[in-house]
Amino acid sequence: MTDRDGPSVLATQVVAADRYAEELVGGVHEHGAEIDSLIAELAPRGWTPQRMATLDRTILQLSIYELAHRDDVPTGVILSEAVELAETYGTDDSPRFVNGLLAEAARRLRPAG
């Protein structure tokens, strides 16, 4: 959790990231403006992405990238893993916050066919 962009962080790691991690980080970097715009639109009133806990925002960014750009990853898997990360590493409120915002993002980005 630094103020450097994801690709820069990956480039300085002692152990190379796996291919999927590189794709996620690159995708969030490339589509960051559209991802943050959706987060801001879906967030509760007064909760800009910059005001959110860095970990929560990072989980949301990765998950929204997957929802929007990785059709091969099931929606349920994306939401489940995001909530699990929030439960493990976030605050007591993180899982509910992440789940609620991502559920709405999934409805918009992957409407039931």
HELIX and SHEET records of a PDB file:
HELIX    1   1 GLY A    6  ALA A   11  1                                   6    
HELIX    2   2 ARG A   19  GLU A   30  1                                  12    
HELIX    3   3 GLY A   32  LEU A   42  1                                  11    
HELIX    4   4 PRO A   49  ARG A   51  5                                   3    
HELIX    5   5 THR A   54  HIS A   69  1                                  16    
HELIX    6   6 THR A   75  TYR A   89  1                                  15    
HELIX    7   7 SER A   94  LEU A  109  1                                  16    
END                                                                             
